[in-house]
């Protein structure tokens, strides 16, 4: 295989069929409560 970069592109309809609605990926990980302290 030649060195380089491979890129996968999807149109909106294909993305929705493959992955689904982005709201399904929206999850609260509690990051707003954990903040870095200096």
N, C-alpha and C positions, 0 to 999 in steps of 0.2 A: 504494500500500500504506500502510495506517495505521501510524503509529509505535507501538512497543510491543515486547513480548517474545514470541517464539515458543518453545514448549517441545515437545520430542519425548519421549513416554513409551512405554516398552515393558514388557510383562509378561515374566516370566522365560522362558517358553517361546519367545516371539517373539525375545527377546534372544539366546537360545542358538542359535536357527535362523539369525539374521542374523549374529551375531558369532562364536559358538562358545564353547568352553570358555575360561574366564579363564586357565587354566594355559598355554594357547597364547600368551597375551600376556605371561606372566611371563618376563622376560629380565634377565640380570645385566648392567648397564651399568657396573659397576665403581665405583659411587658410594661404596661403603663404603671404598674405597682412596683416593678423592679427597675430602679434607675441607678446608673453608675454614680458613685460618690467620689469626689476628688479630695 
